[in-house]
Amino acid sequence: MTSATAAKNNTRTIFGWAMYDWANSAYTTTTLAVLFPALLVDHIVPAAGYRLFGLVTVDGEQLGSLLIGFGALAVFLVGPILGAIADFSASKKRFLQVTALIGSLFATSMWFIGAGDVALAITLFLLAQMGFVASVVFYDGFLPDITTPDTIDRVSSKGFAFGYLGGGLNFLIVLVFLLFAVTDNPPGLSELDGGRIGMGFAGLWWLAFSLVTFARLEETGEAQALPEEYRRSPKVVAYTRVGFRRTVATTRRLRGFPELARFVLAFILYNDGVQTVIAIAPFYAKETLDLETKTLALGILMVQVIAVFGALFFGRLADRVGTKGAILWSVGLWSIVLAWGFSIPAGQQVPFFVLAGLIGAVLGGTQALSRSLYGSMIPEEAAAEFYGFFSVFEKFSAIIGPFIFFGVNAATGSSRGAVLSLVVFFVAGGVLLSRVDVDEARASRLRW
């Protein structure tokens, strides 16, 4: 069924779409936010550090920030091209299926990582991360197809709320398992073995619940015929050439849409702060704040629970003050989050839990409303291509932040200064966002 016959705002379709957030958030919450950082710092990377490419010795926190950056860089290079191909061939669902399967299978395979297996950990993590990030490009691309302008904010917020619920439930199950199974006395599991099982379970959760999305989400759009000059080439080559050509053409045409471009630049700036906080917080908690893995785990669970209500609250707030206004409120609150994170003394649990609550309150609103505001500004017939660009914008900032964090950390021996410096990105992004004419941006897509 194509977009010509598939109804917008269909409850079954929206549920299936939101369930992919429920599915993949097990990986982002359990593996990416807690278990992998904890195991990388405490068990996988040797105490003396790891010699990366024979050039530089890094500790677990530094290696984690580099892996996040390089995983984002890979999708940064190919995301728009894959999105353009998906739009042209009306195959967003197929691309979503393939990338989700790749990501979830490699995420499950992280069960095989043992003590000192740094090279294996790097390989499996990068492949799982690239599958995850690429799949979100196509998942986001469905948002304008299944909603209307009056529902896109709430549906986007619903997706994030499902993600926080699914990720939180998966993590709660894993946490209970770890609390009872991991002990210092035989026959209990070691922390490493318990963490490996938890990462494998998160990968299986991602794989299993993705099947709900695959069953309920229908392909949208109409496939276009390949240009005559490409038909003699193998299909993979032909579609790649089409994707590259469309990406270049879209990039050139964006210059004629200044309000959309201004929003994108604002998003890059404030999202630099958001993505860096998400990526670095677990490593920061382990290495700089010197907190136990169980404390970190409880903090992440707290973020998930509060973020459910935060995402829904900001979705409602957008109805009252507008999407842009609600995002500006969330961006302003992030500065308070960073100031508090900078001031937390090492080894103190209560201030860390306060930080977790603050992050949960603003996280969902910033992410969900940025996604829906962008979706309301782009042409529906090129949604996956434009969300490919959105992924580029998002991951471009995710590249810069972790690398800056690594540089400041390596230069000063402390990551506190890097945390506080992120305030500049939120202030600059908020000021630029305040100047975006949303009505003009939405009207301009009709001229596309």
N, C-alpha and C positions, 0 to 999 in steps of 0.2 A: 504494500500500500504506500503511495506517495503522498506528498503534501497536498496534492490536489484533492485527495479524498479523506486523509486523516484529519480528524477534528482537533482544533486547538482547545486547550483547557480541559482535555479529557482526563477524568480522575484516574482511570486505569493507567494511562500513559504516563502521567505525572508521577504516580506512585512508582512505576517501574524505573523511571528516570532517577528519582530521588534515591532509590535503593542502591544505585551504584555508589553514591556517597556513603551509605551505610556499609557497603561492602569494602571499599578501598580504605576507609578510615581505620579499619583494624590494623592495617599496615602502618599508616601514618602515626597512629596513636601508640600502639604497642611496640612496634619495631623501631620506627624512625625516631620517635620522641623519647623512648625510655630504654628498651632492652639493648638495641644496637649501640647507642652511645655508652651505656653503662658497661657492656661487655668489651667494647673497643678500648675504653680507658683502663678497665680493671684486669682484663684477661687476654685480649687479643694482641694489643700492642705491648711489646716488652717494656719493662720499667725504664730501661736505658733508651727507649725510643726506637723508631724504625727509620732506616735509611731509605728514603724515597728516591727511586731512580738513580741511586748512587750520588745524589747531589746534596740533599739536605736531610738532617735528622729531625723527625717530628714526633710529638707526643700524641696521645689519643685525641685530645681536644683539637689540636691543629690539623690532624689527619681528617677528622670528621668534617671540619669546615671546608677543607679542600675537596673532599668527596662530594659534598652538597653542591659546591660550585661547579665542578667538572660535570656532574650529572645534569645540572641545569644548562651548561654550555652545549652539551650534545643536542638537547631538544631545541635550544635557541637556534641552532644551525639548520635543523630540518623541520621544525614545527609548522611554519607557514606553508612550506611546500607540500607536506602531508595534508594539511587542511585544504589547500587548493585542489589537490587531487581528489579528496573525499567529496568536495562540493561538485566538482566537474563530473565525477562518475557516480554521484548519488550513492556513496558508499560509506557514510559516516558510521553506520552501525557496524559494518564489516571491519572497519579500522578500529573501532572501539573494542570489538570482540578480540581481535588479534593482539592489540597492545595490552589489553587487560589480562589475557591469558599469559602472555610473555611475562608481564610484571608479577602476577600472582604466583606463577610457577617458580620463578627465581627467588621471590620472597619466601616461598615455602622451603626452597633449597638452602636457605640460610641456616637451617637446622644442622647442616653438615660442618659449620665453622667451629673449629676447636681452638684451644689455647695456642697462641703464636701463629695462627693461620692468617697472617695479614694479607698476603696476596689473594687468597681465596675470598676473604672478607671484602676486599676492594672490588673484585670481579663480580661477585654475586650482588653486592649492594648496588653497584653502578647499573647493572642490568635490570634489577628490580626497580630502581629509581627511575631509569629512563622509560621503562614500560609504564610505570605509574603516571609520570608527568605527561607522556605522549597520549595516554588514554584519556586524561582529563581534557586535552584539547578537543577531542571529538565529543566527549560527554558535554562539555560546555556549549559546543556547537549546536546541540539540540535545543538549547533553552529558548531562542527566539522562535523556533519552529513549533513548539508545543504550548506557547503562551501568547497572550496579547499584551499591549502596553499597560493595561490596568491590572494585570496579574503577575507580570514578570518579576517584580520585587519580592512578592510573597512566595512565589514558587522557588526563586533562587534562595531565599532565606530558609524555605522548607527543606531544600536539598542539604544545606549546611546543617540544619537542625537534625535531619536524619543521620548525617555523618557523625555529629557529636554523640548522638544516641548509640549508633552502631559501634563506633570506635570505643566509646565509654563502656558499653556492655562487654565487648570482647576483652577489653583491658581488665575489667572487673573479674571476669572469669579467670584470666591468666594470673592476676594478682592473688586471688584466693588460692589458686593452685600453687603459686610460688611460696606463699606464706606457710602452707601446710607441707609441701613436698621438699622445699630446700632447707636442710638442716646441716649442722656441722658434724652430726653423728651418723654413721651408717645405720640402716640402709638408705638414708635420705639422699636426695640429689644435691650436687654441688650447685653454686650459683650459676656457673657457666652452663651446666647441663640443663638446669631449669630455664635459663634464658634462651637456650637453643630451642627447647620444646615450645616455649612461648612464641618465638619468632615463626616457627613452622606452623603453629596453630593459626597465627594471624594471617599467614599466606593462604592457608586452606579456607579460612573464613572469607577472605577477599574473593577467592575462586568460586566458592559455593554460592554466595549471595549475588555474584555477578550474573549467575544464570537467571535470576529473577528479572534483572534488567534486560537481558537478551531475549527473554520470552515476551515481555510486555512493551518494549520500546520498538517502534516501527521505523523503517527507513523513510526518510523524507527527501524531497527534492526530485528533480527529473534529470536522468543521466543525459549528458550531451555527447554528440558524436565527435570522435577524434578528427582534428583537421586533416585534410587530404595528405599534406606533406608528412604527417607522422604515421600514417597507417601501415607503411612498409616496415616500420621498426617493431621490435618485440614490444608487447604491451607494457611491460615494466618500464622500458626506456621511453616509450611514447608518453605514458602518463607522467613520468618524472619530468620530461621536457615541458609538458603542459603545465604542471604544477609550478615549475620554475618561472615559466613565462607569465603565468597569472600573478605570481608573487611579485615579480618585478613591476608588472603593470599596476597592480594595486598600490604598491609603494609609491609610484609616481603620482597616482591619482589622489593619494591622501593629502598632497599639498594643496589641493583645492577645497579641503574641508578643515578649516583652521580650528573650529571649536572641538571637533573630535580629536585633532592633533594636540590641542591644549590639554584636554582631559587625559590623553595618553601620557603626556609628559608629567602631569601632576601625579598620575597613578604610579609611574615609574619611581618618582621621588618618595612618596609616602610608603609605597609598597616595599621599597628597599628596606625601610625600618621594620615593617611587619614580617617579611620573609626572613630577615636576619634574626629577629627575636625567636621565631618559630624554630629555625634551624639550629641556633646556637644555645638556646636556653637549657636544653638537657646537658650539654657539655659544660656550660657555665656553672650549672648547679653542682655537677660532679667535681669539676676541677677547681673552680674558683671559690665556690661557697662550701666545698668540702662536705656535701650532704650524702647520706647513705642512699643506696638504690631504692630502699623501701620508702624513704621520705620523698624522693623524686617521683616514684610511682604514685604515691598518694596525691602529690601536687598535680600531676598530669590528669589523674582521675577527676580531681576537683575542677580543673580547667574544662574538661569535657562536659561535666554536669552543668556548670554555670553557663558555658557557651551555648547550650541548647536554648536556654531562656534569653541569653543575650542576642542570638541571631533572630529569634522571633520578636523580641522587643524592638530591635532596630528595624525589622520589617514593618512593624506597626508605626514606628516613629516616622518612617519614610512617607507613610500615608498622610501624616500631619504636617511635617515640615519640608517635604520633598526629599527625593533620594539624595540629591547633592547636600542638602542641609544635614541629613542624618549622617552622611559620611564625614562631613566636617566636624560634627560632634565627636565621632569615634576617633578621628585623627587627633583632635585636641586631647582626648583622654589618654592616648598612647604616650604623650609626653610625661604624664604623671606616672605611668607604668615604668618608663625608663628611669625616671628620677628615683623611684622607689627601688628598682632593681640595682641601681648603682650603689645605694646606701646600705643594702642588707649586709650585716656582719656575717663572716664565715661561721658555719656550724649552727646557725640559728634557724630553727624550724618554723616558728610562728610567723616571722616576717616573710619567709619564703611562701607560706600558704596564703598570706595576704596578696603577695605578688601573683600567685596562681589565680586567685579570685579576680584580680583586676584584669589579667590577660583574658580570662574566660569571658568577662563581661563585654569586652570591646572586640575580641577577635572575630566572632561570627559576623557582626555588623559591618566591619570594614570589608571583609572578603565578599560576603553575599551581595551587598549593595553595590560594590564596585563592579562585580560581574554583571548584575542586572542593569545598572546604568549604562555600561558599555553596550550590552545587548540591545538596549532601546535606541542606540544611536547608529547601529550598523545595518546594512541591507540584509534582509532575511535570506535572499537567494545565495548569499556568499557567507553564511554564518560560520561554517567550519573554517573557512579561510581566514576570516577576521578573528575568530577565536584562536587560530594558529598564531596570528599576530599578537593577540592578547597574551597567549602563553609566552611568546617571545618577550613582550614588554615585562611580564611578570617574572620570567626567569632571567631576563637581563639584569633586573634589580637583584634577583636572588644570587646572581653571579658576583656582582659588585660587593654586596654586603659581606658575605662570608670571607671573601678575599681581603677586604679591608680589615675585618675582624682579625684574620690571621696575621696581617701585616702589623697592626697595632699591638697585638698580643706578643708577636715575636720581637718587636722593637722595644717594648716597654717591660715585658715580663708579666704584664697584668692585662686582663680583659675588661676591667672596670671602665677605663677610659673609652674603650671602643663602644661599650654599651651606652654611655652618656652621649657620645658623639652622634648617635643616631637621631637625637632630638632635632638636629638640623634638617634631616630629610623630611620629618613630619611637618615642621614649620614651613619649609619651602613648598612641599607638596600641597599643604592646606591653603597657602596663599594663592598658589596658581589655580587650584580647584575652585576657589571662590570667584575667580574671574571667568569661569566657563559658562557660556550661554547654552544651557541644556535644551531649551526650546528650539534654538537655531540648529543645534547639532542634530536633534531628532528630525527636524524638517529637511535637513540637507540630505538625509539618506534617500529621500524620494527623488533626488536629482542624480543618484548614482548611476 
